[in-house]
Amino acid sequence: MTTTHRQSNFSLTPEQLARLQHQRELIAAERPQLQAKLERMHEAQHEPSLSGQLRQAIHHSGRLISQVASEAGVTVQQLSEFLAGDRTLRSDILDRLSAIVGGSLVVAERE
């Protein structure tokens, strides 16, 4: 399969090309880190714990992480770290997160 290049009505200056190449290199360097975080988020979401269940509810809520974080009174970074399993949150924040996504955390005694 061959790739064809269409001519466009504009061209980039050498400075713009250099900046574009630099940005591509930054993105390529960041990719492994982002992939590792995605894998941690997947693992944390499926851990058999209350936090894992809450992470799953947040992911399935269909809400923007920034919106959930704002309503819970935490930063996007804090919520993102929690979702990746890299951070724990106080119980009052966990309660707020649960209410935001329409759930409730219930601990039942074993018989």
Secondary structure, 3 states (H helix, E strand, C coil): CCCCCCCCCCCCCHHHHHHHHHHHHHHHHHHHHHHHHHHHHHHHHCCCCHHHHHHHHHHHCCCCHHHHHHHHCCCHHHHHHHHCCCCCCCHHHHHHHHHHCCCCCCCCCCC
